[in-house]
Amino acid sequence: ERSPGGSISPAVHRPHYVVVTLVAPFEGNQRAIGFDIGSDPVRAEAIERAIATRSIAATSRIRLIQADGNAQFGSLLLAPHFARPVAPGQSPTEAEAPLGFAVAVLRWDHLLQTTLAALDPGLVDACLVDRTGPQPTRLSGAQGCEGSASPVAYSGPVELGGRRLALELRPAATFSGAPRSLQAWALLVAGV
């Protein structure tokens, strides 16, 4: 687990552990092997929600354990696997613990950059925001974009693992000086 100082240390005693045993690709992710994701309160909340709902749960923004000194943020999607399926209308046994979890790591900056790679970065500013809690949390985009006062040209809600996300696209500062044909193209793409 991660110590209060941020270093990796042996896990303290807990009723159960959710330990990373396999990662793919291995290269660049080997630091995650052996980490108990249940040791972090944010990850633990998503684990408990996944167990309670028996469905995929997403964490809020977390510092990824794979990050070596450079603060790389993302979220985890946790899908619990149980020994017995629950029939429709039947409630699961509260004492039943999952056999394990399939976990996907979402690196929001990489995901957003890849998704918007076709757009000219000088025309559109993108911000991905988690609006689940009382305060919006930036997942990707320029620092402070979640509270930007500039008008939003497009805001698309996304429900993911029990979290309410929003992709917000705004005209970049250089947008008004762009040739009109590029403006129309950028608006078309942003509208999609």
N, C-alpha and C positions, 0 to 999 in steps of 0.2 A: 504494500500500500504506500501511498504518498504521505510522508511526515508533514507536520505543520510547516516546516521550513521548505517543503517542496521536493525533498529528495525521496528516493525509494527506500523503504525500510520493511522489515518483517511485519506481517499482519498481526494485529492484536486478536485476542480470543473473541469470537462472535458465534452466535448460534448456527449460522451457515455462511458459506463463502461462494462467490461467483468468480472463479479464477479463469483467466485467459489461458487456454491450453493449445490453441491452434490459431494461427493468423495466415492470411494470404493477401498479398504476397508477403513472404517472410522478410525479404530485403527491405530495410528501412522501418520495419515494424517489430523487430525482435525484442525491443525494450518492453513491449506489452506482455510478452510471455511471462506467466506467473503472477501478474498483477491481479489483485482482488478488486474487481470493479465495485463490489458492495461496500468497500471501505470509504468511498466518497459519498457524502450525503446527496448530492445531485444525482449521481448514478444510482444510488440505493433507492431513491424515490421512484425513478423510472422502473427499476426492477420490481418493486412492490406493486406499482400500477400495472405492469405487464402481467404479474401473477394474478392480481385481483380481477383484471378484465379478461385474462386469458387471450390477450391479443398484443399486437405490436405497440410498444411505448417508446417515445422519443425523449431523450434528455433535453434539458435546456442547454445553453452554450456552456461548454466545458473546455478546459485546457487538455489537449490530447496527450496521453502518456507517451506516445511515440516521439513527441517533440523534444529535441535535444537542446535545451536552452533557449531556442527561438520559440516564442509564444505562438503556438499553432492552435487555433480554436476550431471546434466542430461540435458535432452532436453524435450520440449513439442511437441507433434503432435497435431495440431488443425484442426478439420474438421468442417467447417461452415455448418449451417443448415438454409436454406432459405424457405420462405413461398411458393414461386412459383419456380418450376424447369425451367431451361432455355433449350429450344429446341435446337438441334444441328444447328449451323449456326446463331442462334439468339444471340444478345449481351444483357447482363443483364442491367437492369436499374441502372445507377450509384447511384441513391439515395436509392436504396433498401439495407437496412441493414439486416444482418442475424438475425434470431430469437435467435440464440445461437450457442454454439460450443460444440462438443464432444471433450474432451481433454484426451490424453494419456500421462502419465509421463514415460519417459524412463530414468532409472537409469543405465547409461552406464557400470559402474564397475560391478554391479550385473549381467547385461545382458551378458557381456563378460565372467565373471567368471563362470556363469552357462553354457554358450555355450561351453567353453573349459574345463569343469570339468573332462572330460575323459582323457585329456592329462596330462602327468607328467609335473608339473610346472617347473621342472629343465631342461626340454628339449626344451621348446619353450617359447619365450617372445612374447606376443601379444600387439599390439598397435592399438587403434581405433582412427582415425584422421579425423577431418573435414577439407577438402581442398577447401571449397567454397570460402573463402576470400583470400586476398593476402598473408596471413601468415597461415600456418597450425595450427590447434588448437587440442590439445590432448583431447579426450573425455574419454578415458580409457587406462590404461597401465601405465608403470613406468614413473615417472617424467622425462621429456626430451625425451621420446621415439619418439616424432613426428619429432625431428631433428637428430635422431641417424645416425651415420655414418656407423654402421655395416650393412652388406649386407642384403637385404630383400629376404627371401626365397619365400614368397608369398605375393602378394598385390592384394586384391580383391576389386574393386570399388563397391560402393553401392549408388544408388540415393534414397534419402528419403525426401519427403516433400520439394523438391526444393533445397536440400543440397547435396553436393558431399562428401561422406564419403569414407574412405579406411580402410580396415582391413589389417594390416601388421603383418606378422609372421616372426620372425627371430630365428635362432638357439640360444639357451641360452648359456651362458659362459660355462656351464657344459656339453653341448651337445657333444663336441668332445671326452670327456672321457667316454661317455655312451657306453654300449655294442652295438655291431653292429646291433643286432636284434631289439633293441629299436630304434636305429637311423632310420632304414628302416621303422619301424612302424610309427614313428613320422613324417617322410617325407610323407608317404602315407596319414596320416590324415591331415597334413598341406596342401597337394596338393588338397584335396577334398574341 
